[in-house]
Amino acid sequence: MNLFPIRGSALLEAYGWEPMAAVREGSSSLRRLRETGLLCLEFKTGEKWYYFDVPVVLFEGFLSAASRGAYFSAHIRGRFNETPAEESDPTVRVYQASTVD
């Protein structure tokens, strides 16, 4: 997943996004998965975290927010399944952490 820099945030360094349908191939609930995505955030501390099944509308709100750090804290943190990203192979980590409906 490609990460894009976030300028001017005291909390966040970069973000990445991928539709959940791409992460969970073969799922029976493909329509719902197209409406959600995998959000990857890199924090100023250097930690990277994955947030699963984030609705596209929240991701769009994140992108257009005046403060992405504040938006993350108010709308994403603690509301979705999350796992730390593994540097060795994040794609495998994402697949193992996902559950297929």
N, CA, C and O atoms as CSV, one atom per row, in Angstrom:
chain,resi,resn,atom,element,x,y,z
A,1,MET,N,N,0.843,-1.165,0.000
A,1,MET,CA,C,0.000,0.000,0.000
A,1,MET,C,C,0.896,1.239,0.000
A,1,MET,O,O,1.829,1.346,0.796
A,2,ASN,N,N,0.602,2.151,-0.889
A,2,ASN,CA,C,1.340,3.409,-0.932
A,2,ASN,C,C,0.841,4.347,0.150
A,2,ASN,O,O,-0.362,4.450,0.388
A,3,LEU,N,N,1.768,5.032,0.806
A,3,LEU,CA,C,1.410,6.022,1.809
A,3,LEU,C,C,1.678,7.415,1.265
A,3,LEU,O,O,2.655,7.642,0.552
A,4,PHE,N,N,0.787,8.350,1.616
A,4,PHE,CA,C,0.891,9.727,1.157
A,4,PHE,C,C,1.124,10.629,2.356
A,4,PHE,O,O,0.469,10.462,3.386
A,5,PRO,N,N,2.039,11.579,2.246
A,5,PRO,CA,C,2.368,12.431,3.398
A,5,PRO,C,C,1.201,13.321,3.816
A,5,PRO,O,O,0.387,13.745,2.995
A,6,ILE,N,N,1.148,13.587,5.111
A,6,ILE,CA,C,0.190,14.532,5.679
A,6,ILE,C,C,1.004,15.702,6.206
A,6,ILE,O,O,1.834,15.537,7.099
A,7,ARG,N,N,0.770,16.860,5.662
A,7,ARG,CA,C,1.524,18.044,6.075
A,7,ARG,C,C,0.761,18.808,7.161
A,7,ARG,O,O,-0.464,18.920,7.115
A,8,GLY,N,N,1.500,19.325,8.124
A,8,GLY,CA,C,0.920,20.193,9.132
A,8,GLY,C,C,0.191,19.493,10.265
A,8,GLY,O,O,-0.499,20.155,11.041
A,9,SER,N,N,0.319,18.175,10.389
A,9,SER,CA,C,-0.337,17.451,11.478
A,9,SER,C,C,0.674,17.161,12.576
A,9,SER,O,O,1.790,16.715,12.306
A,10,ALA,N,N,0.276,17.416,13.808
A,10,ALA,CA,C,1.147,17.103,14.940
A,10,ALA,C,C,1.088,15.623,15.294
A,10,ALA,O,O,1.978,15.115,15.976
A,11,LEU,N,N,0.044,14.922,14.837
A,11,LEU,CA,C,-0.182,13.524,15.189
A,11,LEU,C,C,0.189,12.556,14.074
A,11,LEU,O,O,0.799,11.516,14.325
A,12,LEU,N,N,-0.184,12.901,12.829
A,12,LEU,CA,C,-0.075,11.961,11.716
A,12,LEU,C,C,1.004,12.348,10.716
A,12,LEU,O,O,1.207,13.528,10.426
A,13,GLU,N,N,1.692,11.340,10.192
A,13,GLU,CA,C,2.762,11.531,9.212
A,13,GLU,C,C,2.294,11.221,7.787
A,13,GLU,O,O,2.622,11.947,6.848
A,14,ALA,N,N,1.515,10.123,7.632
A,14,ALA,CA,C,1.117,9.685,6.294
A,14,ALA,C,C,-0.122,8.797,6.385
A,14,ALA,O,O,-0.471,8.298,7.455
A,15,TYR,N,N,-0.789,8.608,5.221
A,15,TYR,CA,C,-1.970,7.742,5.159
A,15,TYR,C,C,-1.942,6.926,3.871
A,15,TYR,O,O,-1.293,7.297,2.893
A,16,GLY,N,N,-2.659,5.813,3.895
A,16,GLY,CA,C,-2.873,4.992,2.717
A,16,GLY,C,C,-4.278,4.430,2.775
A,16,GLY,O,O,-4.865,4.338,3.853
A,17,TRP,N,N,-4.827,4.050,1.626
A,17,TRP,CA,C,-6.208,3.550,1.546
A,17,TRP,C,C,-6.292,2.479,0.480
A,17,TRP,O,O,-5.689,2.593,-0.588
A,18,GLU,N,N,-7.049,1.435,0.785
A,18,GLU,CA,C,-7.296,0.379,-0.188
A,18,GLU,C,C,-8.699,-0.155,0.058
A,18,GLU,O,O,-9.053,-0.431,1.204
A,19,PRO,N,N,-9.513,-0.309,-0.993
A,19,PRO,CA,C,-10.857,-0.867,-0.800
A,19,PRO,C,C,-10.784,-2.261,-0.182
A,19,PRO,O,O,-9.925,-3.059,-0.555
A,20,MET,N,N,-11.680,-2.557,0.761
A,20,MET,CA,C,-11.664,-3.863,1.407
A,20,MET,C,C,-11.914,-4.986,0.411
A,20,MET,O,O,-11.452,-6.105,0.633
A,21,ALA,N,N,-12.632,-4.725,-0.679
A,21,ALA,CA,C,-12.867,-5.768,-1.683
A,21,ALA,C,C,-11.543,-6.296,-2.225
A,21,ALA,O,O,-11.432,-7.481,-2.540
A,22,ALA,N,N,-10.545,-5.432,-2.336
A,22,ALA,CA,C,-9.231,-5.857,-2.827
A,22,ALA,C,C,-8.503,-6.692,-1.779
A,22,ALA,O,O,-7.698,-7.558,-2.124
A,23,VAL,N,N,-8.780,-6.439,-0.508
A,23,VAL,CA,C,-8.122,-7.165,0.571
A,23,VAL,C,C,-8.763,-8.526,0.784
A,23,VAL,O,O,-8.073,-9.500,1.088
A,24,ARG,N,N,-10.081,-8.599,0.626
A,24,ARG,CA,C,-10.826,-9.825,0.912
A,24,ARG,C,C,-11.428,-10.416,-0.354
A,24,ARG,O,O,-12.649,-10.509,-0.473
A,25,GLU,N,N,-10.613,-10.804,-1.269
A,25,GLU,CA,C,-11.102,-11.415,-2.512
A,25,GLU,C,C,-11.915,-12.661,-2.204
A,25,GLU,O,O,-11.581,-13.433,-1.305
A,26,GLY,N,N,-12.980,-12.845,-2.961
A,26,GLY,CA,C,-13.811,-14.024,-2.806
A,26,GLY,C,C,-14.881,-13.910,-1.745
A,26,GLY,O,O,-15.592,-14.882,-1.490
A,27,SER,N,N,-15.020,-12.752,-1.118
A,27,SER,CA,C,-16.032,-12.581,-0.090
A,27,SER,C,C,-17.423,-12.543,-0.701
A,27,SER,O,O,-17.609,-12.045,-1.811
A,28,SER,N,N,-18.402,-13.073,0.029
A,28,SER,CA,C,-19.782,-13.068,-0.447
A,28,SER,C,C,-20.441,-11.706,-0.286
A,28,SER,O,O,-21.480,-11.455,-0.896
A,29,SER,N,N,-19.869,-10.831,0.512
A,29,SER,CA,C,-20.460,-9.512,0.732
A,29,SER,C,C,-19.659,-8.432,0.001
A,29,SER,O,O,-19.291,-7.414,0.587
A,30,LEU,N,N,-19.397,-8.667,-1.276
A,30,LEU,CA,C,-18.541,-7.781,-2.061
A,30,LEU,C,C,-19.077,-6.357,-2.138
A,30,LEU,O,O,-18.291,-5.410,-2.112
A,31,ARG,N,N,-20.408,-6.176,-2.233
A,31,ARG,CA,C,-20.976,-4.823,-2.327
A,31,ARG,C,C,-20.599,-4.001,-1.092
A,31,ARG,O,O,-20.155,-2.859,-1.212
A,32,ARG,N,N,-20.778,-4.587,0.094
A,32,ARG,CA,C,-20.442,-3.876,1.328
A,32,ARG,C,C,-18.942,-3.582,1.371
A,32,ARG,O,O,-18.528,-2.515,1.824
A,33,LEU,N,N,-18.144,-4.517,0.905
A,33,LEU,CA,C,-16.699,-4.325,0.954
A,33,LEU,C,C,-16.243,-3.210,0.030
A,33,LEU,O,O,-15.221,-2.576,0.291
A,34,ARG,N,N,-16.981,-2.957,-1.044
A,34,ARG,CA,C,-16.626,-1.846,-1.925
A,34,ARG,C,C,-16.921,-0.507,-1.266
A,34,ARG,O,O,-16.364,0.518,-1.660
A,35,GLU,N,N,-17.793,-0.513,-0.266
A,35,GLU,CA,C,-18.171,0.715,0.424
A,35,GLU,C,C,-17.304,0.968,1.645
A,35,GLU,O,O,-17.476,1.971,2.336
A,36,THR,N,N,-16.377,0.062,1.910
A,36,THR,CA,C,-15.465,0.219,3.036
A,36,THR,C,C,-14.035,0.025,2.552
A,36,THR,O,O,-13.799,-0.436,1.435
A,37,GLY,N,N,-13.096,0.379,3.399
A,37,GLY,CA,C,-11.708,0.242,3.005
A,37,GLY,C,C,-10.789,-0.009,4.177
A,37,GLY,O,O,-11.185,0.056,5.341
A,38,LEU,N,N,-9.573,-0.293,3.836
A,38,LEU,CA,C,-8.494,-0.475,4.792
A,38,LEU,C,C,-7.724,0.836,4.842
A,38,LEU,O,O,-7.168,1.274,3.835
A,39,LEU,N,N,-7.693,1.455,5.999
A,39,LEU,CA,C,-6.974,2.708,6.192
A,39,LEU,C,C,-5.680,2.402,6.920
A,39,LEU,O,O,-5.692,1.746,7.961
A,40,CYS,N,N,-4.577,2.868,6.388
A,40,CYS,CA,C,-3.286,2.739,7.049
A,40,CYS,C,C,-2.834,4.133,7.450
A,40,CYS,O,O,-2.796,5.044,6.622
A,41,LEU,N,N,-2.496,4.294,8.710
A,41,LEU,CA,C,-1.994,5.584,9.185
A,41,LEU,C,C,-0.617,5.405,9.791
A,41,LEU,O,O,-0.376,4.487,10.575
A,42,GLU,N,N,0.275,6.294,9.415
A,42,GLU,CA,C,1.592,6.346,10.033
A,42,GLU,C,C,1.607,7.556,10.951
A,42,GLU,O,O,1.296,8.672,10.533
A,43,PHE,N,N,1.969,7.324,12.199
A,43,PHE,CA,C,1.991,8.387,13.190
A,43,PHE,C,C,3.371,9.023,13.272
A,43,PHE,O,O,4.355,8.459,12.792
A,44,LYS,N,N,3.436,10.187,13.875
A,44,LYS,CA,C,4.713,10.899,14.027
A,44,LYS,C,C,5.721,10.065,14.819
A,44,LYS,O,O,6.930,10.259,14.689
A,45,THR,N,N,5.226,9.140,15.636
A,45,THR,CA,C,6.106,8.259,16.414
A,45,THR,C,C,6.796,7.214,15.546
A,45,THR,O,O,7.725,6.541,15.994
A,46,GLY,N,N,6.333,7.078,14.284
A,46,GLY,CA,C,6.875,6.069,13.383
A,46,GLY,C,C,6.026,4.808,13.323
A,46,GLY,O,O,6.234,3.965,12.450
A,47,GLU,N,N,5.071,4.665,14.239
A,47,GLU,CA,C,4.188,3.496,14.215
A,47,GLU,C,C,3.208,3.597,13.057
A,47,GLU,O,O,2.750,4.683,12.704
A,48,LYS,N,N,2.891,2.435,12.464
A,48,LYS,CA,C,1.876,2.353,11.408
A,48,LYS,C,C,0.780,1.416,11.895
A,48,LYS,O,O,1.057,0.362,12.467
A,49,TRP,N,N,-0.472,1.815,11.661
A,49,TRP,CA,C,-1.622,1.028,12.086
A,49,TRP,C,C,-2.595,0.868,10.942
A,49,TRP,O,O,-2.776,1.775,10.130
A,50,TYR,N,N,-3.233,-0.320,10.884
A,50,TYR,CA,C,-4.307,-0.580,9.930
A,50,TYR,C,C,-5.648,-0.475,10.652
A,50,TYR,O,O,-5.800,-0.944,11.780
A,51,TYR,N,N,-6.614,0.147,9.985
A,51,TYR,CA,C,-7.987,0.260,10.475
A,51,TYR,C,C,-8.885,-0.378,9.423
A,51,TYR,O,O,-8.887,0.041,8.266
A,52,PHE,N,N,-9.659,-1.403,9.830
A,52,PHE,CA,C,-10.423,-2.218,8.898
A,52,PHE,C,C,-11.862,-1.743,8.753
A,52,PHE,O,O,-12.465,-1.241,9.702
A,53,ASP,N,N,-12.401,-1.911,7.541
A,53,ASP,CA,C,-13.811,-1.646,7.246
A,53,ASP,C,C,-14.218,-0.206,7.518
A,53,ASP,O,O,-15.335,0.053,7.965
A,54,VAL,N,N,-13.325,0.721,7.251
A,54,VAL,CA,C,-13.649,2.148,7.399
A,54,VAL,C,C,-14.519,2.552,6.209
A,54,VAL,O,O,-14.109,2.376,5.062
A,55,PRO,N,N,-15.722,3.096,6.466
A,55,PRO,CA,C,-16.590,3.501,5.352
A,55,PRO,C,C,-15.936,4.568,4.479
A,55,PRO,O,O,-15.221,5.441,4.970
A,56,VAL,N,N,-16.193,4.482,3.196
A,56,VAL,CA,C,-15.632,5.441,2.246
A,56,VAL,C,C,-15.981,6.874,2.659
A,56,VAL,O,O,-15.149,7.772,2.536
A,57,VAL,N,N,-17.201,7.090,3.145
A,57,VAL,CA,C,-17.617,8.442,3.528
A,57,VAL,C,C,-16.742,8.993,4.663
A,57,VAL,O,O,-16.456,10.191,4.693
A,58,LEU,N,N,-16.319,8.142,5.585
A,58,LEU,CA,C,-15.414,8.614,6.638
A,58,LEU,C,C,-14.022,8.897,6.081
A,58,LEU,O,O,-13.368,9.855,6.495
A,59,PHE,N,N,-13.572,8.073,5.151
A,59,PHE,CA,C,-12.269,8.335,4.531
A,59,PHE,C,C,-12.297,9.659,3.780
A,59,PHE,O,O,-11.348,10.438,3.860
A,60,GLU,N,N,-13.379,9.919,3.052
A,60,GLU,CA,C,-13.503,11.190,2.338
A,60,GLU,C,C,-13.539,12.364,3.313
A,60,GLU,O,O,-12.961,13.416,3.042
A,61,GLY,N,N,-14.218,12.184,4.450
A,61,GLY,CA,C,-14.220,13.217,5.485
A,61,GLY,C,C,-12.829,13.450,6.044
A,61,GLY,O,O,-12.441,14.588,6.308
A,62,PHE,N,N,-12.078,12.369,6.225
A,62,PHE,CA,C,-10.693,12.459,6.693
A,62,PHE,C,C,-9.856,13.291,5.719
A,62,PHE,O,O,-9.091,14.162,6.132
A,63,LEU,N,N,-10.012,13.011,4.417
A,63,LEU,CA,C,-9.229,13.733,3.410
A,63,LEU,C,C,-9.559,15.220,3.360
A,63,LEU,O,O,-8.674,16.042,3.120
A,64,SER,N,N,-10.817,15.572,3.584
A,64,SER,CA,C,-11.230,16.972,3.459
A,64,SER,C,C,-11.196,17.728,4.787
A,64,SER,O,O,-11.475,18.927,4.812
A,65,ALA,N,N,-10.867,17.067,5.872
A,65,ALA,CA,C,-10.866,17.714,7.188
A,65,ALA,C,C,-9.778,18.784,7.290
A,65,ALA,O,O,-8.682,18.633,6.751
A,66,ALA,N,N,-10.102,19.846,7.981
A,66,ALA,CA,C,-9.116,20.898,8.231
A,66,ALA,C,C,-7.972,20.355,9.088
A,66,ALA,O,O,-6.813,20.727,8.904
A,67,SER,N,N,-8.311,19.478,10.020
A,67,SER,CA,C,-7.306,18.818,10.866
A,67,SER,C,C,-7.530,17.316,10.777
A,67,SER,O,O,-8.484,16.799,11.358
A,68,ARG,N,N,-6.673,16.618,10.065
A,68,ARG,CA,C,-6.823,15.170,9.910
A,68,ARG,C,C,-6.589,14.446,11.234
A,68,ARG,O,O,-7.218,13.420,11.494
A,69,GLY,N,N,-5.705,14.961,12.060
A,69,GLY,CA,C,-5.475,14.359,13.372
A,69,GLY,C,C,-6.715,14.441,14.250
A,69,GLY,O,O,-7.075,13.466,14.910
A,70,ALA,N,N,-7.368,15.593,14.261
A,70,ALA,CA,C,-8.594,15.763,15.051
A,70,ALA,C,C,-9.714,14.902,14.489
A,70,ALA,O,O,-10.482,14.312,15.250
A,71,TYR,N,N,-9.819,14.822,13.166
A,71,TYR,CA,C,-10.849,13.988,12.529
A,71,TYR,C,C,-10.632,12.522,12.898
A,71,TYR,O,O,-11.578,11.813,13.241
A,72,PHE,N,N,-9.382,12.077,12.824
A,72,PHE,CA,C,-9.055,10.703,13.204
A,72,PHE,C,C,-9.483,10.437,14.646
A,72,PHE,O,O,-10.121,9.423,14.926
A,73,SER,N,N,-9.141,11.326,15.545
A,73,SER,CA,C,-9.469,11.131,16.958
A,73,SER,C,C,-10.969,11.099,17.201
A,73,SER,O,O,-11.444,10.338,18.045
A,74,ALA,N,N,-11.720,11.916,16.473
A,74,ALA,CA,C,-13.159,12.019,16.688
A,74,ALA,C,C,-13.967,10.940,15.978
A,74,ALA,O,O,-15.018,10.539,16.477
A,75,HIS,N,N,-13.502,10.457,14.823
A,75,HIS,CA,C,-14.341,9.594,13.993
A,75,HIS,C,C,-13.787,8.193,13.703
A,75,HIS,O,O,-14.538,7.320,13.267
A,76,ILE,N,N,-12.504,7.964,13.934
A,76,ILE,CA,C,-11.907,6.678,13.547
A,76,ILE,C,C,-11.304,5.938,14.741
A,76,ILE,O,O,-11.568,4.750,14.923
A,77,ARG,N,N,-10.515,6.607,15.541
A,77,ARG,CA,C,-9.822,5.958,16.666
A,77,ARG,C,C,-10.823,5.253,17.581
A,77,ARG,O,O,-11.792,5.857,18.043
A,78,GLY,N,N,-10.575,3.971,17.834
A,78,GLY,CA,C,-11.399,3.197,18.747
A,78,GLY,C,C,-12.738,2.735,18.196
A,78,GLY,O,O,-13.516,2.119,18.923
A,79,ARG,N,N,-13.028,3.019,16.923
A,79,ARG,CA,C,-14.318,2.657,16.351
A,79,ARG,C,C,-14.244,1.501,15.342
A,79,ARG,O,O,-15.276,0.997,14.899
A,80,PHE,N,N,-13.030,1.087,14.985
A,80,PHE,CA,C,-12.855,0.039,13.976
A,80,PHE,C,C,-11.826,-0.964,14.472
A,80,PHE,O,O,-10.990,-0.646,15.317
A,81,ASN,N,N,-11.896,-2.191,13.933
A,81,ASN,CA,C,-10.848,-3.162,14.222
A,81,ASN,C,C,-9.538,-2.590,13.734
A,81,ASN,O,O,-9.468,-1.998,12.657
A,82,GLU,N,N,-8.514,-2.766,14.519
A,82,GLU,CA,C,-7.211,-2.198,14.166
A,82,GLU,C,C,-6.101,-3.157,14.557
A,82,GLU,O,O,-6.257,-3.986,15.454
A,83,THR,N,N,-4.986,-3.025,13.870
A,83,THR,CA,C,-3.816,-3.835,14.176
A,83,THR,C,C,-2.572,-3.061,13.748
A,83,THR,O,O,-2.607,-2.326,12.762
A,84,PRO,N,N,-1.480,-3.224,14.483
A,84,PRO,CA,C,-0.243,-2.576,14.042
A,84,PRO,C,C,0.236,-3.186,12.727
A,84,PRO,O,O,0.094,-4.388,12.500
A,85,ALA,N,N,0.795,-2.358,11.876
A,85,ALA,CA,C,1.349,-2.831,10.602
A,85,ALA,C,C,2.674,-3.515,10.874
A,85,ALA,O,O,3.441,-3.097,11.741
A,86,GLU,N,N,2.928,-4.573,10.121
A,86,GLU,CA,C,4.194,-5.282,10.232
A,86,GLU,C,C,5.067,-4.873,9.056
A,86,GLU,O,O,4.630,-4.921,7.906
A,87,GLU,N,N,6.270,-4.479,9.336
A,87,GLU,CA,C,7.179,-4.023,8.282
A,87,GLU,C,C,7.545,-5.143,7.314
A,87,GLU,O,O,7.781,-4.888,6.133
A,88,SER,N,N,7.595,-6.373,7.802
A,88,SER,CA,C,8.086,-7.466,6.971
A,88,SER,C,C,7.166,-7.757,5.787
A,88,SER,O,O,7.646,-7.889,4.661
A,89,ASP,N,N,5.871,-7.859,6.014
A,89,ASP,CA,C,4.937,-8.128,4.930
A,89,ASP,C,C,3.540,-7.676,5.353
A,89,ASP,O,O,2.747,-8.488,5.831
A,90,PRO,N,N,3.233,-6.396,5.183
A,90,PRO,CA,C,1.940,-5.890,5.643
A,90,PRO,C,C,0.747,-6.525,4.948
A,90,PRO,O,O,-0.327,-6.601,5.545
A,91,THR,N,N,0.892,-6.984,3.709
A,91,THR,CA,C,-0.228,-7.590,3.005
A,91,THR,C,C,-0.654,-8.886,3.688
A,91,THR,O,O,-1.847,-9.142,3.847
A,92,VAL,N,N,0.307,-9.695,4.087
A,92,VAL,CA,C,0.000,-10.932,4.796
A,92,VAL,C,C,-0.644,-10.606,6.133
A,92,VAL,O,O,-1.604,-11.273,6.521
A,93,ARG,N,N,-0.160,-9.624,6.834
A,93,ARG,CA,C,-0.713,-9.232,8.126
A,93,ARG,C,C,-2.164,-8.786,7.966
A,93,ARG,O,O,-3.010,-9.151,8.782
A,94,VAL,N,N,-2.464,-8.018,6.949
A,94,VAL,CA,C,-3.821,-7.553,6.699
A,94,VAL,C,C,-4.731,-8.750,6.439
A,94,VAL,O,O,-5.820,-8.829,7.009
A,95,TYR,N,N,-4.308,-9.672,5.596
A,95,TYR,CA,C,-5.136,-10.827,5.252
A,95,TYR,C,C,-5.426,-11.660,6.483
A,95,TYR,O,O,-6.561,-12.102,6.664
A,96,GLN,N,N,-4.446,-11.886,7.329
A,96,GLN,CA,C,-4.638,-12.703,8.532
A,96,GLN,C,C,-5.538,-12.008,9.540
A,96,GLN,O,O,-6.285,-12.679,10.252
A,97,ALA,N,N,-5.491,-10.693,9.623
A,97,ALA,CA,C,-6.280,-9.961,10.615
A,97,ALA,C,C,-7.715,-9.774,10.167
A,97,ALA,O,O,-8.581,-9.495,10.997
A,98,SER,N,N,-7.994,-9.916,8.889
A,98,SER,CA,C,-9.344,-9.718,8.355
A,98,SER,C,C,-10.212,-10.936,8.614
A,98,SER,O,O,-9.723,-12.064,8.655
A,99,THR,N,N,-11.503,-10.697,8.787
A,99,THR,CA,C,-12.452,-11.793,8.872
A,99,THR,C,C,-13.412,-11.676,7.707
A,99,THR,O,O,-13.873,-10.579,7.392
A,100,VAL,N,N,-13.714,-12.772,7.074
A,100,VAL,CA,C,-14.609,-12.780,5.922
A,100,VAL,C,C,-15.991,-13.159,6.406
A,100,VAL,O,O,-16.172,-14.159,7.101
A,101,ASP,N,N,-16.974,-12.339,6.026
A,101,ASP,CA,C,-18.375,-12.609,6.416
A,101,ASP,C,C,-18.920,-13.798,5.673
A,101,ASP,O,O,-20.076,-14.172,5.871
